[in-house]
Amino acid sequence: MAGRAADSTVLAGARVVLPTGTVEDGRVAVESTRISDSAPEDARVIDLPGHWVVPGFVDMHNHGGGGASFTSGTVDEVLHGIRTHREHGTTTLVASTVTGEMDFLARRAGILSELVEQGDLAGIHFEGPFISPCRKGAHSEDLLRDPDPAEVRKLLDAARGTARMFTLATELPGGIDSVRLLAEHGVIAAIGHTDATYEQTVEAIDAGATVATHLFNAMPPLAHREPGPIAALLEDDRITVELINDGTHLHPAILELAYHHKGAGRVALITDAMDAAGFGDGLYDLGPLAVSVTDGVARLVEGGSIAGSTLTLDTAFRRAVTIDRIPVEDVVRSISANPARLLGVDDRVGSLEPGKDADLVVLDEDFVLAGVMRKGEWIIEPKTA
Ligand SMILES: [Zn+2]
């Protein structure tokens, strides 16, 4: 692992995935912190035959990693969690909180907002407390509340402009007004942990919701006489669907169905990771709830609900290509470009284009992570022959 800035570096001889397609024997030039059109004669050349170079991953739904929680950890612990995910290719990351007391979440927003302002995080995602007790997943039932626009505004204010997304059960009282308020502020209203009907979901989309929080998980299943939220979220082009591709949350056939139905431009691969991601099995806290992680699967100690994942995005990428048979270019869109666009940071990250941050991932021919660069600096430097 190295932290050396690459003043002028050229990655050569790799398959480079650009917005326009894959270039065999391609080159990526890096000048200081950015991707550039060309490199000077004396630039350091790194040959990467048989490798892929893809944009750095963008995770818009992530609760922690490396043993650290974004909801409860100290600033140093949060930074360690961020670092852990960077080592797995996630160069842009939104910190997600889980349900807590309103005052606690407001204080937490203050702490996380500083990490956004200094460039370590791309924003805050509030998952709860405005979610359905019927689909609470790993959230404390006694702390759940109806989505009150005044309380949404309180969290927006506490986050000082760094809130990027709220997950809401939009069918609850105040849900539609909260969606409108978020849309007015340019913050993503995500439908999730919801018990909505098909019709209620359509109403929320019409009000301005644009994301489905981990589609299929924590919502009623698709049924032929009760299509529920899934049919509405799949069919509407205004919605991008989050998918957790860890092999536990979704069957590969369901992942393929979502890609097929939405098109690669409307899928965002996320981790929904909790503390154990990049760390290991054991006992953890998810907010106020105890979670046991066994063989990489996180479940509530009480009741056994799946409690987030231990996924990292390099694994999500590899699974999508090698198990789910999604074309590499489509995976790149859904793991980098789409979330970057939703978060409003696609002018800087999300694709390999001159002028953008030099955030990139090097994968070997088996799609195993071999290198990570963020803003021109190697987080993990690829070993070259
Ligand atoms: Zn989550």
Boltz pocket constraint, residues with backbone or C-beta under 6 A from the ligand:
constraints:
  - pocket:
      binder: B
      contacts: [[A, 61], [A, 62], [A, 63], [A, 96], [A, 97], [A, 127], [A, 272], [A, 308]]
      max_distance: 6.0
